[in-house]
Amino acid sequence: MTNEKIPFALKRERDWKMRGNIVNAECEEPVMRGQCGIMGNCLASSAKVEAAHSSRTTSRVSKTSPSSVPSNLSIQSYCEASDVSSLPTPRSEGEILSSPNLKAFAFNELKNATRNFRPDSLLGEGGFGCVYKGWIDEHTFTASKPGSGMVVAVKKLKPEGLQGHKEWLTEVDYLGQLHHQNLVKLIGYCVEGENRLLVYEFMSKGSLENHLFRRGLQPLSWSVRMKVAIGAARGLSFLHNAQSQVIYRDFKASNILLDADFNPKLSDFGLAKAGPTGDRTHVSTQVMGTQGYAAPEYVATGRLTAKSDVYSFGVVLLELLSGRRAVDRTKAGVEQNLVEWTKPYLGDKRKLFRIMDTKLGGQYPQKGAYMAATLALQCLNREAKARPPMTEVLETLEQIAASKTVGRNNQSEQKRVHIPARKCKVQMGAL
């Protein structure tokens, strides 16, 4: 692990939650984050369920790693799909762990549920630790025999893990109180001795990252991509418009989990932070996030706003359109950075096909694709204030989905887009 003194603790495309100094909820000290193993395996498989949950924590508890915990976070239900009441501030660790919405599991219960954390129950592994598949009774939540009861994902913190207790507690706090159809559900937790575990609903389709970039999986159709974009936008909009705003701070493809019907849910709230209050326009905090997704002004200044999440959403929207990663070291030159490579083509209807995912086979509505590309360009505006709020982003995406241009039977618009072979090689222009 490297701890270079750089303004932005780079977190690879996959995931990186780093071990740092213990921070105080009143005043966050800089926490350098190095790179941790491949959490993406965890998050990218069905285990991505591991990262599968959001959290919220208001406390003065120490935690080794990235997510800073707001000291006075009070969140109330905003969306009709949510179920949250006004929260007390601040909350002690004891108050967080006594949430009536969560079950406190005994360590032996989770050992039984995962068959003693056997290797064949392993779903994935990352910086936090390992994620295992388990079974519990859907009524009593007690361990049940494999193949019976409710399937869950059990995330087990490594004692020497890169994230640590504070981030674990943040997950418990946020997910114990925030409920929305597009946030992964946290069922319970275990804190026993040095053991720290989280129990989530099982998301059978794994992560969006897997479906976009992993070979061997069925390519996502245009309609499914729009469905994922809309659901993820709803989740972010809910967080941003809560009575006490929540900034997600780590929006990316590996943190978007999909259920059996490809309904998306945001997961891994370890970096979530309370938004500015009163006359404040931003929150000043240690820069943490994932390379390629973090907003440029946040990386440069440490000033965090909801518009930072909007930028990250724009990057993921580009990934949905292009089928390429935000950062891809296997590419050459400007193509390594998705935003830099695509920007010259996003506003040009005639050239847009050059950055569209070839796995779509040309089966996408040209007008709808252009509308989505234009929206992505707006989200990626270097001026944070010029980016649209997530409510507007959601509204535009819903218009795209509702438009006749997305209809399967509209052959004039849903026609196959033919890409001339000689034009596939694109000259890369400057931004």
C-alpha positions in Angstrom: 0.0 0.0 0.0 1.3 3.4 -0.8 0.7 6.6 1.1 1.9 9.2 -1.3 1.1 12.8 -0.3 -1.4 13.6 -2.9 -4.5 15.7 -2.7 -6.8 12.9 -3.8 -6.5 9.5 -2.2 -6.9 7.5 -5.3 -9.3 4.6 -5.0 -9.1 2.3 -8.0 -12.0 1.6 -10.2 -12.9 -1.3 -8.1 -12.9 -0.1 -4.5 -10.6 1.2 -1.9 -11.4 2.0 1.6 -8.3 3.0 3.4 -6.9 2.8 6.9 -6.1 6.2 8.3 -6.0 8.3 11.4 -8.8 8.1 13.8 -11.0 11.1 13.2 -13.2 13.1 15.5 -16.8 13.8 14.5 -16.3 17.4 15.4 -13.1 17.9 13.3 -11.9 15.5 10.6 -8.2 15.1 10.3 -6.8 14.2 6.9 -6.8 10.5 6.3 -4.6 9.2 3.6 -6.0 6.3 1.8 -3.9 3.9 -0.1 -5.1 1.2 -2.5 -6.6 -1.9 -1.2 -7.0 -5.2 -2.9 -9.8 -5.9 -5.3 -13.0 -5.2 -3.6 -14.6 -5.2 -7.0 -14.7 -9.0 -6.9 -16.9 -8.6 -3.9 -18.9 -5.8 -5.2 -18.9 -7.1 -8.7 -20.3 -10.5 -8.0 -23.6 -11.3 -6.4 -21.5 -10.4 -3.4 -21.5 -7.0 -4.5 -24.4 -7.3 -2.3 -21.6 -6.9 0.2 -21.3 -3.3 -0.6 -24.9 -3.5 -1.0 -26.1 -1.2 1.6 -26.1 2.3 2.6 -25.3 3.5 6.0 -25.6 6.6 8.0 -23.7 7.5 11.0 -23.6 10.4 13.3 -21.2 9.8 16.0 -18.0 10.4 17.8 -16.7 7.0 17.2 -13.3 6.2 15.9 -13.1 4.4 12.5 -10.1 3.5 10.5 -10.8 4.8 7.1 -12.5 6.9 4.6 -15.9 7.8 5.4 -16.3 10.7 7.7 -19.2 10.6 9.9 -21.4 13.6 10.4 -21.8 14.7 13.9 -25.3 16.2 13.6 -27.0 14.2 10.9 -30.8 14.1 11.1 -32.5 12.4 8.3 -36.2 12.3 7.6 -38.3 10.5 5.1 -38.7 12.4 1.9 -39.8 10.0 -0.8 -43.1 8.2 -0.7 -41.1 5.0 -1.0 -39.2 5.7 2.1 -39.9 5.0 5.7 -37.9 7.2 8.0 -38.8 9.6 10.9 -36.8 12.5 12.2 -33.6 11.3 13.8 -32.0 12.5 17.1 -28.7 14.3 16.9 -26.1 13.4 17.7 -26.3 9.6 18.2 -24.0 7.6 20.3 -22.8 4.2 19.3 -25.2 2.6 21.7 -28.1 4.5 20.2 -27.1 3.5 16.7 -26.8 -0.2 17.6 -30.1 -0.2 19.4 -32.1 0.6 16.2 -35.4 -1.2 16.2 -35.1 -1.7 12.5 -32.1 -4.0 12.7 -31.5 -7.4 14.3 -28.4 -7.8 16.5 -27.0 -11.2 15.4 -24.8 -13.3 17.6 -21.6 -14.4 15.9 -22.5 -18.1 16.2 -25.8 -17.4 14.4 -23.9 -16.0 11.4 -21.4 -18.8 11.5 -24.3 -21.3 11.2 -26.0 -19.2 8.5 -22.9 -19.2 6.3 -21.9 -22.8 7.2 -19.0 -21.5 9.3 -17.9 -19.1 6.6 -16.9 -22.0 4.3 -15.0 -21.1 1.1 -17.9 -22.4 -1.0 -20.1 -19.8 0.6 -17.8 -17.0 -0.3 -19.3 -14.4 -2.7 -16.4 -12.0 -2.8 -13.5 -10.4 -1.0 -12.3 -6.8 -0.7 -10.9 -4.1 1.5 -13.5 -4.5 4.1 -13.2 -8.2 4.3 -15.2 -11.1 2.8 -18.8 -11.5 1.8 -20.6 -14.8 2.3 -23.9 -16.2 1.2 -26.1 -17.3 4.0 -29.6 -18.4 4.9 -31.9 -17.2 7.7 -35.5 -17.8 8.6 -37.5 -15.0 7.0 -39.7 -14.6 10.1 -37.4 -15.2 13.0 -34.1 -14.3 11.3 -32.4 -17.3 12.9 -30.0 -19.4 10.9 -31.6 -21.9 8.6 -30.4 -24.8 6.5 -28.7 -23.9 3.2 -31.2 -23.7 0.5 -34.1 -23.0 2.9 -35.4 -19.7 4.2 -34.2 -16.3 3.0 -30.9 -15.8 1.2 -28.7 -13.0 2.7 -25.3 -11.6 2.1 -23.0 -11.5 5.2 -20.1 -9.0 5.1 -17.4 -9.8 7.6 -14.9 -7.2 8.6 -11.2 -8.2 8.7 -9.7 -7.3 12.1 -6.9 -5.7 10.2 -9.2 -4.4 7.4 -8.7 -1.2 5.7 -12.1 0.2 6.6 -12.6 -0.5 10.3 -15.1 0.1 13.0 -16.0 3.7 12.3 -17.0 3.0 8.7 -18.8 -0.2 9.8 -20.8 1.9 12.3 -21.6 4.5 9.6 -23.2 1.7 7.5 -25.2 0.6 10.5 -26.4 4.1 11.3 -27.4 5.2 7.8 -29.0 1.9 6.7 -30.6 1.4 10.0 -32.7 4.5 9.4 -32.9 5.3 5.7 -35.3 3.2 3.8 -36.0 3.5 0.1 -36.8 1.2 -2.8 -33.5 2.1 -4.4 -31.3 1.7 -1.3 -30.1 -1.8 -0.4 -31.7 -3.1 2.8 -29.6 -3.8 5.9 -31.2 -6.6 7.9 -28.8 -6.6 10.9 -25.3 -6.6 12.2 -23.0 -8.4 14.6 -20.6 -6.8 17.0 -19.0 -9.4 19.3 -15.4 -9.1 20.5 -13.3 -8.1 17.5 -16.0 -9.4 15.1 -17.9 -6.8 13.0 -20.4 -8.1 10.5 -23.3 -6.7 8.4 -26.2 -8.7 7.0 -27.9 -7.5 3.9 -30.6 -8.5 1.5 -29.2 -10.7 -1.3 -29.1 -9.0 -4.7 -29.1 -11.9 -7.1 -27.9 -10.0 -10.2 -24.8 -8.6 -8.5 -23.4 -5.2 -9.5 -23.9 -3.0 -12.5 -20.1 -3.0 -12.9 -20.2 -6.8 -13.6 -22.9 -6.6 -16.2 -21.2 -3.7 -18.0 -17.7 -4.9 -18.0 -17.4 -8.6 -17.2 -17.0 -10.9 -20.1 -19.4 -13.8 -20.5 -22.5 -12.1 -19.2 -25.5 -11.2 -21.3 -25.1 -7.6 -22.5 -27.7 -5.2 -20.9 -30.3 -4.0 -23.4 -31.0 -0.3 -23.8 -34.2 -0.5 -21.9 -32.5 -2.2 -18.9 -29.8 0.4 -18.9 -32.3 3.2 -18.8 -34.2 1.3 -16.0 -31.0 1.2 -14.0 -30.2 4.8 -14.6 -33.7 5.9 -13.5 -33.6 3.8 -10.3 -30.1 5.0 -9.3 -31.2 8.6 -10.0 -34.2 8.0 -7.7 -31.9 6.8 -4.9 -29.6 9.8 -5.2 -32.6 12.2 -5.4 -34.0 10.7 -2.2 -30.7 11.3 -0.4 -30.2 14.8 -1.7 -33.8 15.8 -0.8 -34.0 14.3 2.7 -34.9 16.8 5.4 -31.2 16.6 6.4 -29.4 16.2 3.1 -27.1 13.2 2.6 -24.2 13.3 0.0 -23.4 9.8 -1.1 -19.8 10.6 -2.2 -19.0 7.2 -3.8 -21.5 6.8 -6.6 -20.1 4.3 -9.2 -21.1 1.2 -11.1 -19.7 -1.2 -8.5 -21.9 0.3 -5.8 -25.1 -0.1 -7.8 -26.6 -3.6 -7.1 -29.3 -5.3 -9.1 -32.1 -7.5 -8.0 -33.6 -10.4 -10.1 -35.6 -7.9 -12.2 -32.6 -5.5 -12.6 -34.0 -3.0 -10.2 -31.0 -1.0 -9.0 -30.2 -0.2 -5.3 -27.4 1.9 -4.0 -25.0 0.2 -1.6 -21.9 0.9 0.5 -22.6 4.1 2.4 -19.2 4.1 4.2 -18.3 7.5 2.6 -21.8 9.1 2.9 -21.8 12.6 4.6 -24.3 15.1 5.8 -24.8 18.0 3.4 -24.3 21.6 4.3 -26.8 23.3 6.7 -27.8 26.9 7.3 -26.0 29.4 5.2 -23.2 27.0 4.2 -22.8 26.2 0.6 -20.6 23.2 1.0 -19.0 20.7 3.4 -15.2 20.8 3.7 -13.8 17.4 4.2 -10.9 15.1 3.4 -11.1 14.1 -0.2 -12.2 10.5 -0.7 -13.8 8.7 -3.5 -12.9 6.7 -6.6 -10.6 7.9 -9.4 -12.6 8.8 -12.5 -15.8 9.4 -10.6 -15.0 12.2 -8.2 -16.0 15.7 -9.2 -12.9 17.9 -10.2 -13.8 20.7 -7.8 -14.1 18.3 -4.9 -10.8 16.7 -5.7 -9.1 20.1 -6.0 -10.6 21.8 -2.9 -12.2 19.2 -0.7 -15.4 21.2 -0.9 -18.3 18.7 -1.1 -21.8 19.4 -2.3 -24.7 17.4 -3.8 -23.5 18.5 -7.2 -20.4 16.3 -6.6 -22.7 13.3 -6.7 -24.3 14.7 -9.9 -20.9 14.6 -11.6 -20.4 11.0 -10.5 -23.8 10.2 -11.9 -22.8 11.7 -15.2 -19.8 9.4 -15.3 -21.9 6.3 -14.6 -24.4 7.4 -17.3 -21.4 7.5 -19.7 -20.5 4.0 -18.7 -24.0 2.9 -19.4 -23.9 4.5 -22.9 -20.4 3.4 -23.8 -19.9 0.1 -22.0 -16.4 1.4 -20.9 -15.0 2.0 -17.5 -14.5 5.5 -16.1 -10.7 4.8 -16.0 -9.2 2.0 -18.2 -5.5 1.6 -18.1 -5.6 -0.9 -21.0 -6.5 1.9 -23.4 -4.1 4.3 -24.9 -3.9 8.1 -24.5 -7.0 10.0 -24.0 -9.2 6.9 -24.1 -7.9 5.9 -20.7 -10.3 8.6 -19.2 -13.9 8.1 -20.2 -15.0 11.7 -19.7 -12.1 13.1 -21.6 -12.6 10.7 -24.5 -16.3 11.0 -24.9 -16.9 14.7 -24.3 -16.2 15.8 -27.9 -18.8 13.4 -29.2 -21.6 13.8 -26.7 -23.1 16.9 -28.2 -22.9 15.7 -31.8 -25.7 13.5 -33.1 -23.7 12.4 -36.1 -20.7 11.3 -34.1 -22.4 9.9 -31.0 -22.4 6.4 -32.4 -18.6 6.4 -32.1 -18.8 6.2 -28.3 -21.9 4.0 -28.0 -21.4 0.4 -26.6 -20.9 -2.0 -29.5 -22.5 -4.7 -27.3 -25.8 -2.9 -27.9 -25.5 -4.1 -31.5 -26.9 -0.7 -32.7 -30.2 -1.6 -31.0 -30.9 1.7 -29.3 -33.1 4.7 -30.1 -30.9 7.4 -31.7 -33.0 10.3 -30.2 -33.1 8.7 -26.8 -29.3 8.1 -26.8 -28.7 11.7 -27.8 -30.9 12.9 -25.0 -29.0 10.7 -22.5 -25.7 11.9 -23.9 -26.7 15.5 -23.6 -27.8 14.9 -20.0 -24.5 13.3 -19.2 -22.7 16.3 -20.6 -24.7 18.6 -18.3 -23.9 16.5 -15.3 -20.2 16.6 -16.2 -20.1 20.4 -16.4 -16.9 21.6 -14.8 -18.9 24.4 -13.1 -20.7 22.6 -10.2 -23.5 25.2 -10.0 -24.3 24.6 -13.7 -25.0 20.9 -13.2 -28.7 20.0 -12.9 -30.1 18.8 -9.5 -30.9 15.1 -9.3 -34.6 15.8 -9.4 -34.1 17.3 -12.9 -31.8 14.4 -13.9 -34.5 11.9 -12.9 -37.2 13.8 -14.7 -35.2 13.9 -17.9 -34.4 10.2 -17.7 -38.1 9.4 -17.2 -38.9 11.5 -20.2 -36.4 9.4 -22.3 -38.0 6.2 -21.0 -41.5 7.4 -21.7 -40.7 8.7 -25.1 -41.8 6.8 -28.2 -38.2 6.8 -29.2 -37.6 4.1 -26.7 -40.5 1.9 -27.9 -39.4 -1.4 -29.3 -41.9 -1.2 -32.1 -40.8 2.2 -33.3 -38.7 1.0 -36.2 -37.9 4.4 -37.5 -36.1 5.4 -34.3 -35.2 2.0 -32.8 -33.4 0.9 -36.0 -30.0 -0.6 -36.0 -27.3 1.9 -36.1 -24.7 0.8 -38.6 -21.1 1.9 -37.8 -18.9 2.1 -40.9 -15.8 0.0 -40.4 -13.4 2.7 -41.5 -14.9 5.2 -39.1 -14.5 3.1 -36.1 -11.1 4.5 -35.5 -11.7 7.8 -34.0 -9.3 10.7 -33.7 -9.1 11.9 -30.2 -9.6 15.6 -29.8 -8.9 17.9 -26.9 -11.7 18.7 -24.5 
